[in-house]
């Protein structure tokens, strides 16, 4: 049973524009949400997180929004840069980590 | 920053043989290590959690006799896939943390993963 879903396997965005990556979850007991970034041949690296008691967390060009009523979170990257091209995983923390299937972002120069 | 080294990155083995995957924390003591498996187009699925010096805790549906996990030191955990079969072909990845609470908040460090192909 997939408790964390990323329905878009890929996304292409022009450099300088906004990238929006989406993630949905099913378990209302999750209390922490994270985004990881993964380059080819490397392990995922932590990018940004948000507690369930907040609805927004911002770190430089990266902002994560949480809509608990919709069980939806999103990652906004503004402005997008070619170096942001990677696979992005969202994860939810409960008794363990639950990962989405990833969205491959391509930022076109 | 914290680094986790995972080897090998790719391995091809014959059906019925065993394969060992190593996960090392290079600059921190990993009190807890996790092993994940990812099938194509699916998410990372937790297989087991291991704490240094104690037996691993396996997730439901993961055969502990098939996937042997050893975490004998604070810097090394190994996953051995015994009597591998083609259906065991997958991407295996470890992660480690020095502090479970910090890890939960994003402090887990991942290895680069191992692509296992059983022929």
Interface residues (C-beta under 8 A of the other chain):
Chain A: X2 X4 X9 X32 X34 X36 X41 X42 X43 X44 X45 X46 X49 X89 X93 X96 X97 X98 X99 X100 X101 X102
Chain B: X4 X6 X9 X34 X36 X41 X42 X43 X44 X45 X46 X49 X59 X93 X95 X104 X105 X106 X107 X108 X109 X110 X111 X112 X113
